Amino acid sequence: MRVCWIMRKMKHILQGFYMPRVLVNDAPHDVDLQEHRLIIDGSWRKDNRSAGIACVCYDANEEPIAQRAAQLNLPSAFAAEVTACQRAIQWAKEQRLLNIHIWPDSQILVYVLCK
């Protein structure tokens, strides 16, 4: 099932992502240690399985610094939420943002991520 694959991929992406606070001074110089908030969302239409996913990234001053959106074909609303989260985390890693807070609106996704 695609959702299971996406969840396994997210766990792989998250491995090694968070750095212990005691190592902050030893971080590479091109890593952004400032706090960032990623607000993510996914929507899905059952009739044609089209989905929309989006993420907006805010810096510590609550200024929007980036936004991403995409339209996809996905099997469920949950798959849309998971894909939005996975792509937001992947983008944050590519930008070398280490201190992120993810704000999804899916209670199920929050439960799965905190498990």
C-alpha positions in Angstrom: 0.0 0.0 0.0 1.3 3.4 -0.9 0.7 5.1 2.5 2.8 2.4 4.2 5.6 3.1 1.7 5.4 6.8 2.3 5.5 6.3 6.1 8.6 4.1 5.7 10.2 6.7 3.5 9.4 9.4 6.1 11.1 7.4 8.8 14.2 7.0 6.6 14.2 10.7 5.9 13.9 11.6 9.6 16.9 9.4 10.6 19.7 11.5 11.6 17.7 14.7 11.0 17.6 16.1 14.5 20.9 17.1 16.1 21.3 17.0 19.9 21.5 20.5 21.3 24.9 19.8 22.9 26.4 19.5 19.4 25.0 22.8 18.1 28.5 24.5 18.3 30.0 21.7 16.2 27.5 22.1 13.4 28.8 22.8 9.9 28.8 26.5 9.0 26.2 26.2 6.2 23.5 24.7 8.5 20.7 27.0 9.6 20.1 26.6 13.3 17.3 29.2 13.5 13.9 27.9 14.4 11.5 27.4 11.4 7.8 26.5 11.4 6.5 24.4 8.6 2.7 24.5 8.2 1.6 21.7 6.0 -1.8 20.6 4.5 -3.2 18.1 2.1 -6.5 17.9 0.4 -8.1 15.0 -1.6 -11.0 14.4 -3.9 -12.5 10.9 -3.7 -14.2 11.0 -7.2 -11.0 11.4 -9.2 -8.3 10.8 -6.5 -6.7 14.2 -7.2 -4.8 15.7 -4.3 -3.3 19.0 -3.5 -0.4 19.4 -1.0 1.2 22.5 0.4 3.7 23.8 2.8 4.6 27.3 4.1 7.8 27.9 6.0 8.1 30.7 8.5 11.3 31.9 10.2 11.7 32.7 13.9 10.3 36.2 13.2 7.1 34.7 11.8 8.0 35.9 8.3 7.1 33.6 5.5 10.3 32.5 3.7 9.2 29.8 1.3 6.1 28.0 0.1 5.6 24.9 -1.9 2.5 23.3 -3.5 1.8 20.5 -5.8 -1.1 18.6 -7.4 -0.9 14.8 -7.4 -3.0 11.6 -7.8 -3.0 9.8 -4.4 -5.1 7.0 -3.0 -6.5 8.8 0.1 -6.8 12.0 2.1 -4.3 10.6 4.6 -1.8 9.9 1.8 -2.1 13.6 0.8 -1.3 14.7 4.4 1.6 12.3 4.7 3.0 13.3 1.3 2.8 17.0 2.2 4.7 16.3 5.4 7.3 14.1 3.7 8.0 16.7 1.0 8.2 19.5 3.6 10.7 17.6 5.6 12.7 16.7 2.5 12.7 20.4 1.5 13.9 21.4 5.0 16.7 18.9 4.8 17.8 20.2 1.4 17.8 23.7 2.8 19.8 22.4 5.8 17.3 23.6 8.3 17.8 21.7 11.5 15.4 23.3 14.0 12.0 22.8 12.5 8.5 22.6 14.0 5.9 20.8 11.8 2.3 21.9 12.1 0.0 19.5 10.3 -3.8 19.7 10.7 -4.3 16.0 10.6 -4.8 14.4 14.0 -4.0 11.0 12.6 -0.7 12.2 11.2 0.2 13.8 14.5 -0.5 10.5 16.2 1.6 8.5 13.8 4.5 11.0 13.9 4.5 11.0 17.7 4.3 7.3 18.0 
